[in-house]
Amino acid sequence: MKHFFNRRETIVTEALDGLLRTIGSGDLARLDGYPEIKVILRADWDKAKVSVVSGGGAGHEPSHAGFVGKGMLTAAVSGEIFASPSVEAVLAAIRAVTGPAGCLLIVKNYTGDRLNFGLAAEKARAEGFHVEMVIVADDIALPDINQPRGVAGTLFVHKIAGHLSEAGHDLAFVATAARAAAKDIVSLGMSLSSCSIPGQPHEDRFGENDGELGLGIHGEPGVERIAVQSADRLVAIMVERLAARLDPEATYALLINNLGSVPPLEMSVVANAVLASPLAKTIKLTIGPGPLMTALNMNGFSLSLIRLDAARETALQAPVGPHAWMPAKPVVSPAVVPMAKAAGQSAARKPSQDARTRSLLVT
């Protein structure tokens, strides 16, 4: 596979600096710790409110640095591609943005992330910081697994916790709401390819006519191979699995996530298929379709749903600073307007009556 990069050793730091150079404001900054410490944080943060920190390996852009800003994350900690950030990096982020109000860590359920964020939280507490941690495990692809993976549904928790922090709630309140939200999220992915890491050999395990249901955001194997077929049918397979985990009497927000390389045209086809499916009757808000938590260049998408209540609905629709976030919108039917008539065209035309022409045509 071909990629645009300079050196594997600098691809993540160069990408983060590229983000900072193009945001068009001085609202974000990075800690002076390259290359070991890769932390993007709010430059306007005054530590009077609960800080909300997340992160993980690079390769999921715009997650996580793209969601740092007012109303969402206070800081994001990046590791190398598909590698958890170090304990020292997470601890540096906590120290940089946390004041007396405390810090909430939002962690996707992967072993390295749980371990390193957890150890950093323990060290921060030993230094006198108030730290809580929420683990998101929203992937339903492997129903019998003890530790479900954390995938794009994590973004719901970022948005809700960030909103509550911005509103001035205390750490206990923000953490409780974030944990409750994490328990009410389900996600499932589908892809027609794995992903390739810049600078590493790549061999796609997929056959020419194969897709895979439930593969992870690092290219981990999914639950089953699926024959390539119509978008409607592929979406129907996913909808059936997701619907089995939902309350039919509840309403939900839907996040439609591009895992990397699906063209916008096809993502809109997917969105239409989901919102024309039986699942649509439970969906009140949509976020996307768009690239929100990617897996490099994976040719796939994921669907995430969170059960709504009044507080979550308000939080998801609140405006935020990060441009990478796609606002939650109510579901609407396509609007159709009548076509305009050509200038001078009347509603009804009478046929001409010319006897000579008529005689030529009918004889």
PALUM-874037 format. One record per atom (N, C-alpha, C): x, y, z; residue in three letters. Coordinates in steps of 0.02 Angstrom, whole numbers, plus 50000, padded with zeros to 5 digits. Each point is the difference from the previous one (the first is absolute). Layout:
<nodes>
XYZAla;...
</nodes>
This chain:
<nodes>
500424994050000Met;499585006050000Met;500445006250000Met;499765005349968Lys;500375006349996Lys;499715004950051Lys;500445003950031His;499795004850051His;500415006449993His;499715005550024Phe;500345006450003Phe;500315000850070Phe;500654999250006Phe;500335001250064Phe;500745000849988Phe;500355002550051Asn;500725001049995Asn;500384994250032Asn;499924999450067Arg;500314994550035Arg;499514997250050Arg;500024993550011Arg;499554996950049Arg;500095003150068Arg;500625001950017Glu;500155002450067Glu;499685006850014Glu;499835003849947Thr;499755006850011Thr;499295001049973Thr;499694994849975Ile;499355000949967Ile;499485002750049Ile;500004997750062Val;499485002350048Val;500135007150022Val;500625001750017Thr;500145006850022Thr;499895005049944Thr;500174998249939Glu;499895004549943Glu;499255000949988Glu;499614994750008Ala;499285000549991Ala;499695004550053Ala;500224999350062Leu;499735004250054Leu;500185007349988Leu;500615001449979Asp;500185006949985Asp;499615002649940Asp;499864995649952Gly;499585002049944Gly;499315002250022Gly;499724996450050Leu;499365001950028Leu;500045007050032Leu;500525001150040Leu;500075006450035Leu;500115005849951Leu;500334998649944Arg;500135005449951Arg;499375001949960Arg;499494995850001Thr;499435001149955Thr;499355001350036Thr;499995000550066Ile;499375001150036Ile;499775007249997Ile;500455004649981Gly;499805006949989Gly;499895004050063Gly;500234997750057Ser;499935003850063Ser;500544997850048Ser;500065003550055Gly;500484998250051Gly;499694996250057Gly;499444996549986Asp;499644996650054Asp;500344993650023Asp;500424997149957Leu;500334993750016Leu;500755000950002Leu;500334995550037Ala;500734999950004Ala;500224992950012Ala;500654998950003Arg;500264993450018Arg;500515000850055Arg;500084994750039Leu;500525000050051Leu;500684999449967Leu;500505002950030Asp;500674999949974Asp;500354993650021Asp;499764994449971Gly;500284993650021Gly;500154995349943Gly;499975002549937Tyr;500144995649943Tyr;500684996850006Tyr;500104993849976Pro;499494995849969Pro;499634995450049Pro;500264999550062Glu;499704995250047Glu;499315002350024Glu;499935006450013Ile;499375002750027Ile;499635003649944Ile;499454997149979Lys;499615002949945Lys;499315001750027Lys;499935006150025Val;499385002350032Val;499775006549968Val;499385000049974Ile;499675006049976Ile;499515002250054Ile;500005006550016Leu;499575002450054Leu;499725006949984Leu;499495001850036Arg;499705006649993Arg;500475005350027Arg;500165004949959Ala;500435005450022Ala;499625005050043Ala;499334999949997Asp;499595004850037Asp;499734997050065Asp;500264994350021Trp;499724996650059Trp;500265003150064Trp;499545001450048Asp;500215003250062Asp;499984995550061Asp;499854993649990Lys;500004994950053Lys;499465001150053Lys;499535004549987Ala;499475001150049Ala;499454994649995Ala;499994996549944Lys;499494994949989Lys;500324993149995Lys;499584994950000Val;500254993149993Val;500334999249932Val;500624997749999Ser;500334998649936Ser;499784993249975Ser;499934999549934Val;499794993749968Val;500564998049952Val;500314994350014Val;500594997849963Val;499874993249970Val;500194999249937Ser;499954993549968Ser;500614999149955Ser;500004994749961Gly;500564998849955Gly;500064992749983Gly;500574998349972Gly;500134993349976Gly;500515000249945Gly;500064994649964Gly;500464999849944Gly;499795004749944Gly;500495002249961Ala;499855003949940Ala;499714995349947Ala;499765003049945Gly;499714996049947Gly;499255000149998Gly;499695003650050His;499285000350004His;499745007149986His;500425004149970Glu;499845007149990Glu;499325000949964Glu;499625005150022Pro;500195005550045Pro;500024998350074Pro;499794994050020Ser;500094998150070Ser;500754999150014Ser;500245002750055His;499615003350053His;500145007550003His;500575002049971Ala;500195007150004Ala;499505004549966Ala;499674997549948Gly;499525004149964Gly;499395001950040Gly;499914997050059Phe;499425001550041Phe;500205003750064Phe;500595002950001Val;500215004350055Val;499735007049986Val;499655002850049Gly;499735006749992Gly;499415001050045Gly;499735006049999Lys;499455001850044Lys;499414995349990Lys;499764997250055Gly;499424995749998Gly;500154992749988Gly;500644998349990Met;500184992949991Met;500624998550043Met;500544997749970Leu;500584998050039Leu;500425006050020Leu;500304999550059Thr;500485005050022Thr;500694998449974Thr;500154993649995Ala;500654997849973Ala;499924993149970Ala;500444998549951Ala;500034993449969Ala;500724997750000Ala;500104993750019Val;500674997150004Val;500074994949943Val;500525000749960Ser;500094995549944Ser;500614995650010Ser;499914993749980Gly;500574995549994Gly;500224999849927Gly;500434995349984Glu;500174998849930Glu;499404996649966Glu;500064998649936Ile;499444997049964Ile;499804993450032Ile;499374999750021Phe;499704994050031Phe;500384997750062Phe;500335004650035Ala;500364998350062Ala;499785004850055Ala;499864997350058Ser;499765004150055Ser;500525005250020Ser;499795005950022Pro;500475004850027Pro;500304997450065Pro;500585002450017Ser;500344997750060Ser;499675002750063Ser;500154996950056Val;499775002450065Val;500235007250011Val;500635001449982Glu;500295006650010Glu;499635005349959Glu;499804998149939Ala;499645004849958Ala;499315001650028Ala;499654994950023Val;499345001150030Val;500065004250063Val;500504998550041Leu;500105003750062Leu;500175007349985Leu;500405001149948Ala;500165006949981Ala;499385003949980Ala;499544996749965Ala;499375003349981Ala;499595001750061Ala;499944995350047Ile;499625001350061Ile;500285006050037Ile;500655000150009Arg;500325005550036Arg;499885006749964Arg;500004999949934Ala;499965006249962Ala;499315003350003Ala;499474996050007Val;499335002949993Val;499564999350062Val;500264997050053Thr;499574998550058Thr;500135004650058Thr;499455002950025Gly;500035004150060Gly;499594996950055Gly;499775004050048Pro;499634997350057Pro;499364996349981Pro;499715001649942Ala;499374996849979Ala;500104992749980Ala;500614998149984Gly;500154993149984Gly;499994998549925Gly;500104993549985Cys;500094997849930Cys;499614993549988Cys;499684999749943Leu;499674993949977Leu;500394997249941Leu;500224993750005Leu;500334996549945Leu;499484995649965Leu;499955000749934Ile;499554995849960Ile;500434995449958Ile;499924993550010Val;500474995149974Val;499624994749960Val;500234998649939Lys;499734994549961Lys;500264993450029Lys;499594994949996Asn;500154993750035Asn;500494995649960Asn;500635002050004Tyr;500564996049974Tyr;500504999250056Tyr;500354994450002Thr;500434998450056Thr;500525005550013Thr;500345002249948Gly;500525005150009Gly;499725006550025Gly;499435002149974Asp;499705006350022Asp;499764999450073Asp;499674994550016Arg;499774999150070Arg;500595000250048Arg;500534996549982Leu;500584999650044Leu;500355006750008Leu;500155003349945Asn;500405006150004Asn;499615005950027Asn;499375000749980Phe;499595005350029Phe;499874998650074Phe;499894993650017Gly;499884998250069Gly;500595001450045Gly;500604998249978Leu;500605001350039Leu;500135007550007Leu;499875003749946Ala;500085007350004Ala;499515003050049Ala;499394997450002Ala;499505002550048Ala;500234998750071Ala;500284994150013Glu;500254998450067Glu;500565004750020Glu;500465001349955Lys;500565004550015Lys;499755007150012Lys;499515002149960Ala;499735006850008Ala;499655000750068Ala;499634994850020Arg;499685000350065Arg;500515000450056Arg;500564996449991Ala;500535000350051Ala;500305007050005Ala;499955003949945Glu;500255006850000Glu;499485005050025Glu;499404997550017Gly;499495004450027Gly;499455002049952Gly;500014997449939Phe;499485001749952Phe;499384995550011Phe;499425002849988His;499384996150001His;499884997449929His;500024993449992Val;499954997049933Val;499494994350001Val;499555000149951Glu;499544994549988Glu;500124997449930Glu;499844993649989Met;500114997049934Met;499374996249978Met;499815001049938Val;499434996649969Val;500264995949942Val;499834993649998Ile;500204995649945Ile;499404998749955Ile;500105001049935Val;499464999149952Val;500114993449962Val;499494995750000Ala;500054993449969Ala;499364998949959Ala;499945003749945Asp;499365000349964Asp;499934995149942Asp;500544996549981Asp;499984995649941Asp;499624993650017Asp;499464998649962Ile;499604994050013Ile;500174994349953Ile;500535000749960Ala;500144995149948Ala;500124993050028Ala;500344999650056Leu;500184993650030Leu;499614999250065Leu;499414997249997Pro;499545000250058Pro;500244996350061Pro;500434995049992Asp;500214995950056Asp;500675002150030Asp;500295005449975Ile;500655002150024Ile;499945003550068Ile;500494998850044Asn;499975003050067Asn;500145007549999Asn;500405002249953Gln;500195007149996Gln;499835002749931Gln;499395002149988Pro;499835002949935Pro;500445006149985Pro;500145000949937Arg;500445005549979Arg;499645006750004Arg;500405005250009Gly;499745006849996Gly;500115002749931Gly;499475002449968Val;500065002549931Val;499675006949996Val;499685001549943Ala;499785006849987Ala;499475002650048Ala;499644995650033Gly;499515002350050Gly;500325004050056Gly;500654999350009Thr;500375003950050Thr;499895007549990Thr;499885002049938Leu;499915007249985Leu;499375002850033Leu;499494995950009Phe;499425002350037Phe;500205002050071Phe;500434996150031Val;500215001450068Val;500435006350003Val;500445000949950His;500385006349996His;499525006049999His;499494999549958Lys;499555005749991Lys;499595001450062Lys;499744994950031Ile;499585000950060Ile;500425002550058Ile;500584996950013Ala;500425002150055Ala;500265007149989Ala;500205001549938Gly;500255006749985Gly;499475005350011Gly;499384998549981His;499455004750010His;499885001250075His;499994994750039Leu;499875000750072Leu;500565003750035Leu;500624998749979Ser;500565003750028Ser;499945007449984Ser;499855001549937Glu;499935007049979Glu;499455003650039Glu;499484996250019Ala;499445002850038Ala;500175001050073Ala;500574997650023Gly;500225001250068Gly;499844994650050Gly;499784994149978His;499854994750047His;500644997250032His;499924997150060Asp;500594997450034Asp;500214993249973Asp;500584997650023Leu;500294993949973Leu;499554994050011Leu;499704999450059Ala;499574994250014Ala;499414999949953Ala;499715005749986Phe;499425000449956Phe;500204998149928Phe;500555003049976Val;500234998749932Val;500184992649991Val;500364997250049Ala;500204993049995Ala;499414995350001Ala;499515001450043Thr;499414995750004Thr;499615000249934Thr;499915005949972Ala;499645000649937Ala;500384996549943Ala;500665000650000Ala;500414996949948Ala;499964992450005Ala;500024997350060Arg;499964992750009Arg;499314997449978Arg;499485003750018Ala;499334997949980Ala;499935000249924Ala;500285005249969Ala;499975000549927Ala;500364994249967Ala;500604998450026Ala;500404994649970Ala;499624993350001Ala;499594998950050Lys;499624993850005Lys;499424999749951Lys;499805005749973Asp;499425000449956Asp;500205000849926Asp;500614998149983Ile;500245000849931Ile;500144993149970Ile;499804999149937Val;500184994049962Val;500285002249933Val;500504996249976Ser;500325001649936Ser;500154993649962Ser;500025000649934Leu;500174994349957Leu;500295002749935Leu;500544996749977Gly;500335002249939Gly;499954994849945Gly;500115002449939Met;500014995749940Met;500545002849954Met;500404995749970Ser;500525002449955Ser;500114995349942Ser;500235002949945Leu;500184996149941Leu;500754999249993Leu;500385002750048Ser;500734999250000Ser;500255000950071Ser;500624998050011Ser;500345001750062Ser;500325006849990Ser;500515001750038Cys;500335006449992Cys;500764998849995Cys;500355004849971Ser;500724999449993Ser;500345005650038Ser;500564998350034Ile;500375004850040Ile;500585002749959Ile;500075006649995Pro;500555002849961Pro;500684997350022Pro;500384997849951Gly;500674997550013Gly;500044992850020Gly;499434996550001Gln;500004992950017Gln;499714995949943Gln;500254993949991Pro;499714995749948Pro;499264998850014Pro;499624999349947His;499284998950009His;499774994349955His;499644995550031Glu;499694994549963Glu;499274999550022Glu;499555001849955Asp;499295000050017Asp;499744992950004Asp;499704998250056Arg;499754993250009Arg;499334998849966Arg;499715005349971Phe;499344999449969Phe;500064997249929Phe;499524995749983Gly;499944997949931Gly;499675005349958Gly;500004999049935Glu;499735005149954Glu;499275001550014Glu;499624995150021Asn;499285000950011Asn;499804999450073Asn;500495001350045Asp;499884999350071Asp;499935006850034Asp;499565000350049Gly;499995005350049Gly;500054996750068Gly;500035004150052Glu;500044997250067Glu;499575004150047Glu;499624996550040Leu;499565003250049Leu;500355000150068Leu;500035005950030Gly;500245000650068Gly;500745000350010Gly;500395001749948Leu;500725000550011Leu;500155006250041Leu;500585000050034Gly;500185005450045Gly;500315005949964Gly;500095005550037Ile;500275006149971Ile;500764999849992Ile;500304994350014His;500714999049985His;500084994449948His;499444998049971Gly;500024994649951Gly;499934993150031Gly;499834999650065Glu;499914993550031Glu;499444996249965Glu;500054993349997Pro;499484996149968Pro;499325001150031Pro;499494999749958Gly;499325000950024Gly;499674993450018Gly;499345000150001Val;499634994150021Val;499884995149943Val;499945002649938Glu;499884995549944Glu;500135003549933Glu;500184995849950Arg;500065002549932Arg;499315000749969Arg;499935005249960Ile;499365001449967Ile;500145000849925Ile;499604996749959Ala;500085000949928Ala;499805007249981Ala;500395003049955Val;499835006749976Val;499334999849965Val;499565004450019Gln;499335000349971Gln;499755007250003Gln;499375001149988Ser;499745006849997Ser;500085003550067Ser;500055006649998Ala;500055003950062Ala;499394998950043Ala;499414999649970Asp;499394998850039Asp;500054993550040Asp;500264994849967Arg;500044993550034Arg;500535000050055Arg;500575003149987Leu;500525000350051Leu;499775003950061Leu;499665005649987Val;499735004050055Val;499474996050038Val;499594996249964Ala;499484996050033Ala;500304994950048Ala;500574997049981Ile;500344995350045Ile;500215003550064Ile;500285006049993Met;500225003850059Met;499415002250042Met;499485002449967Val;499415002450036Val;499694994550042Val;499984993949972Glu;499724994450038Glu;500394998750064Glu;500675000249996Arg;500414998850059Arg;499925005750051Arg;499995006149976Leu;499945005750045Leu;499315000250033Leu;499484998849961Ala;499325000550026Ala;499884995250058Ala;500344994349997Ala;499924995050054Ala;500255002650067Ala;500415005349999Arg;500285002850061Arg;499665006550022Arg;499485002049964Leu;499675006450014Leu;499324998950033Leu;499785005250035Asp;499325000150028Asp;499545002949948Asp;499524996249974Pro;499575002649946Pro;499575005850021Pro;499935001150065Glu;499595005650024Glu;500415006350011Glu;500664999549995Ala;500435005850012Ala;500175003549935Ala;500295006050006Thr;500255003649942Thr;500765000450005Thr;500335000649942Tyr;500734999649997Tyr;500285005449955Tyr;500645001650012Ala;500405003849953Ala;500454995149963Ala;500085001249936Leu;500394995649956Leu;500615003849975Leu;500594996950008Leu;500625002749973Leu;500234995549942Leu;500055002949940Ile;500194996349940Ile;500725001949985Ile;500464995450010Asn;500725001449999Asn;500344996849941Asn;500375004049962Asn;500424997549946Asn;500654997650030Asn;500174993749990Leu;500614997250029Leu;500635001949961Leu;499935004049948Gly;500615002549968Gly;499955001749927Gly;499804995249958Ser;500065001249928Ser;499364998949961Ser;499434999750033Val;499374999449963Val;499855006949969Val;499885000449935Pro;499845006449969Pro;499375003150030Pro;499975006650003Pro;499395003350027Pro;499364997849965Pro;500044998749935Leu;499414997649963Leu;499734993650032Leu;500454995350014Glu;499784993650027Glu;499795000650073Glu;500315004650038Met;499785001150068Met;499285002650002Met;499825004249952Ser;499315002449997Ser;499524994449982Ser;500224995349958Val;499584994249985Val;499894995950063Val;500534999150040Val;499944996450063Val;499515003650047Val;500085006650005Ala;499555003850044Ala;499274999249979Ala;499885000349935Asn;499324999249975Asn;499734993150016Asn;500434994949993Ala;499774993150014Ala;499834999250074Ala;500405002850044Val;499854999450072Val;499355003550017Val;499925006149973Leu;499415004050018Leu;499384998049962Leu;500064995149955Ala;499424997049967Ala;499864993050028Ala;500394997950049Ser;499934993350029Ser;499525000250060Ser;499814994250026Pro;499574999950060Pro;500305003550060Pro;500675000750001Leu;500335003550056Leu;499815007350003Leu;499805002849943Ala;499885007349996Ala;499475002450049Ala;499524995950016Lys;499465002350043Lys;500235001650071Lys;500604997650018Thr;500265001450067Thr;500515005750000Thr;500195002449941Ile;500555004949995Ile;499725007149998Ile;500215004150047Lys;499775006950004Lys;500525004949974Lys;500654998550012Leu;500545004449979Leu;500514996049961Leu;500335003349951Thr;500554996849964Thr;500625004550003Thr;500574996750004Ile;500655003349997Ile;500384996849943Ile;500225004049952Gly;500314997349941Gly;499504999449943Gly;500184996349947Pro;500594995749994Pro;500645004049988Pro;500544997350028Gly;500645003249991Gly;500554996350037Gly;500635001949988Pro;500564996950035Pro;500085002950070Pro;499844996350050Leu;500025002450069Leu;500504995950042Leu;499994993549992Met;500514995650031Met;500204994949947Met;500545001449965Thr;500194996149942Thr;500494994450020Thr;500154995949951Ala;500514994750007Ala;500465000649940Ala;500365005749997Leu;500435001649944Leu;499595000049935Leu;500164995449954Asn;499675000049935Asn;499514994149992Asn;499714997850055Met;499534994449996Met;499395001949959Met;499804995649955Asn;499425001149957Asn;499384997250034Asn;499785003550052Gly;499444997650038Gly;499665005650038Gly;499484998150038Phe;499635004950039Phe;499754996650063Phe;499815004150048Ser;499704997350061Ser;499385004050018Ser;499564996750036Leu;499395003150025Leu;500014999650076Leu;499885005650033Ser;499985000350073Ser;499355003350021Ser;499694997350053Leu;499385002850025Leu;500055000950076Leu;499725005550024Ile;499955001250071Ile;499275001550017Ile;499774997050054Arg;499325001350024Arg;499955007250024Arg;499475003349980Leu;499915007150015Leu;499565001050061Leu;500165005250037Asp;499545003150047Asp;500075007549990Asp;499645003950037Ala;500005007349987Ala;500705002950009Ala;500364997850051Ala;500675002850013Ala;500494998249945Ala;499984993749978Arg;500464998049946Arg;499835003549935Arg;499375000849987Glu;499795003449938Glu;500275007250000Glu;499935003350057Thr;500265006850005Thr;500765000249991Thr;500344995350032Ala;500734999849996Ala;500244998749928Ala;499684995449966Leu;500234998249932Leu;499875005649950Leu;499495004150013Gln;499845005449953Gln;500345006650017Gln;500335000350057Ala;500335006350020Ala;500585001549953Ala;500095006349980Pro;500565001849956Pro;500674999250035Pro;500514998449961Val;500674999050028Val;500525003549958Val;500615000550027Gly;500545003249964Gly;500324995849945Gly;500134993550012Pro;500374996049950Pro;499634999449934Pro;500355001649946His;499704999649933His;499894992849978His;500374995350028Ala;499944993049979Ala;499334997050021Ala;499695002850051Trp;499364997350023Trp;499455001949951Trp;499584995249984Met;499435001249955Met;499385000850042Met;499655005649995Pro;499435001350045Pro;499454994749993Pro;499694998550056Ala;499424995550000Ala;499405003549969Ala;499684996649954Lys;499435002949964Lys;499394995550006Lys;499405003050005Pro;499394995850000Pro;499934996449933Pro;499714994150003Val;499864996149939Val;499415003149964Val;500075001249935Val;499455002849961Val;499934995949935Val;499415000149972Ser;499894996949935Ser;500255004749945Ser;500204997249943Pro;500225004449945Pro;499455004849979Pro;500185006449996Ala;499525005049976Ala;499974999849924Ala;499415000449973Val;499904999849927Val;499585006049980Val;500245003749951Val;499625005849974Val;499864998949927Val;499445002849974Pro;499834999049929Pro;500505003449955Pro;500114997149941Met;500455003049951Met;499675006149969Met;500405005049985Ala;499745006049968Ala;499864998649927Ala;499475003249974Lys;499844999249929Lys;500425004849959Lys;500104998449938Ala;500375004349955Ala;499645006749993Ala;500395005349989Ala;499715006749994Ala;499485000249944Ala;499425002750016Gly;499465000749951Gly;499584993849992Gly;500184994750035Gln;499614993849994Gln;499385000350042Gln;499424998949972Ser;499385000150038Ser;499864993250029Ser;499524999850045Ala;499844993750032Ala;499714995049951Ala;499635002349950Ala;499704995449951Ala;500055003049930Ala;500164995949952Arg;500055002349930Arg;499464996549959Arg;499685003849957Lys;499524997149954Lys;500354998249935Lys;499864994149972Pro;500324998249937Pro;499755004549943Pro;500445001049952Ser;499815004249942Ser;499494996349957Ser;499605003849964Gln;499494997249956Gln;500115002549929Gln;500384996149962Asp;500155001949931Asp;499754994349955Asp;499475001249962Ala;499674994849962Ala;500474996949948Ala;500405004249965Arg;500434997349948Arg;500534995350029Arg;500325002150057Thr;500504995850032Thr;499694993550024Thr;499405000550027Arg;499664994150026Arg;499874995049944Arg;499805002549942Ser;499854995549944Ser;500624996349976Ser;500585003350004Leu;500634996749980Leu;500194994450049Leu;499855001050064Leu;500204995250051Leu;499554994050004Leu;499365000949987Val;499534994550011Val;499804996349936Val;500255002149944Thr;499834996549938Thr;500574995549977Thr;
</nodes>
